[in-house]
Each structure stands twice: as structure tokens, then as C-alpha cells.
Amino acid sequence: MDFEAFAEAWEAAWNSHDLDRILAHYSDDIVFRSHKAMRLVGTGELRGKAALRA
């Protein structure tokens, strides 16, 4: 894997503010942990792309 190319693609997706483009970098079974998520959705852990998208 070309990690530099992956990082550049991820950064470009993030900067595009295109949610589909950002989420394309994650697997369907992603587990996302964040203190900010706790404040926004009431739990610090989101499981799956659908939960992260919401």
C-alpha cells in the first residue's frame, strides 16, 4: 500500500467536505470513538458507517 497516497487522498476527501468521499476510506464495520461524539449523540462510541454518517 502506498501510505503517502492514501494520506493525501484522505486529506483531500476531508477538505472536500463530501461525506461520501470521506466515508469511502472506512470499512462498513468502523468503530469510531470520540469525546465530541459523546456531546453530540450521547455516546462516545459509534459502530458502523451508518451510525457515523448519522
C-alpha positions, 0 to 999 in steps of 0.5 A: 500500500502506498501510505503517502497516497492514501494520506493525501487522498484522505486529506483531500476527501476531508477538505472536500467536505463530501461525506461520501468521499470521506466515508469511502476510506472506512470499512462498513464495520468502523468503530469510531470513538470520540469525546465530541461524539459523546456531546453530540449523540450521547455516546462516545462510541459509534459502530458502523458507517451508518451510525457515523454518517448519522 
